[in-house]
Amino acid sequence: MFTGIIESIGSIRAMTPKGGDVRLLVETGKLDLSDVKLGDSIAVSGVCLTVIELPGNGFAADVSRETLDCTAMNDLKSGSPVNLEKALTPTTRLGGHLVSGHVDGVGEVVARSENARAVEFRIRAPKELAKYIAHKGSITVDGTSLTVNAVNGAEFELTIIPHTLSETIMASYQPGRRVNLEVDLLARYLERLLLGDKAAESDSLQGPAGNITESFLAANGYLKS
């Protein structure tokens, strides 16, 4: 688990193909690795990866085909900057929100504008994630815990203060940029809880991933005609 508070901007040193997937070598910048050991987790732009090597000024991790297909990691190349956060501990201050490091989908930056010293971004999420994104709710963008300022369909807006711009890779975002998105865990669990006993069934009223559909809500009395 993570908090979405970025600890360092690192960079990709190498992406080496390994039997169909990739081994990633990450330079970690100011990230303190003194308490990191093999097998620990580090979030790389929101993707939870397992440390398999510690060469001294960074770490190596294997990235599966599944992760490459479901995230924006295929866009990375040698020299690409990345957000880094070590896994939280029982004594970690929870300054953001609970983040799993399991990316739900890839969004796209569709607009950027200046607002005094802050920068406003509008990001388009995959349609299937829109129902989890709420005004003033939490969302993780490339591993950064952020507050949603407005929602319009599958698009949402963020206002990023100067500190966040300087401590994350968001300062480089331009329209067309693909970003890793993780929705609030509470929204995911709430959806599953609403299924009740039907969560154990393969019900045609549920979506392909067991998600709640409008038909399910109507059939179970959650929608009024």
Secondary structure, 3 states (H helix, E strand, C coil): CECCCCCEEEEEEEEEEECCEEEEEEECCCCCCCCCCCCCEEEECCEEEECCECCCCEEEEEECHHHHHHCCHHHCCCCCEEEEEECCCCCCCCCCCCECCCCCEEEEEEEEEEECCEEEEEEECCHHHHHHCCCCCEEEECCEEEECCEEECCEEEEEECHHHHHHCHHHHCCCCCEEEEEECHHHHHHHHHHCHHHHHCCCCCECCCCCECHHHHHHCCCCCC
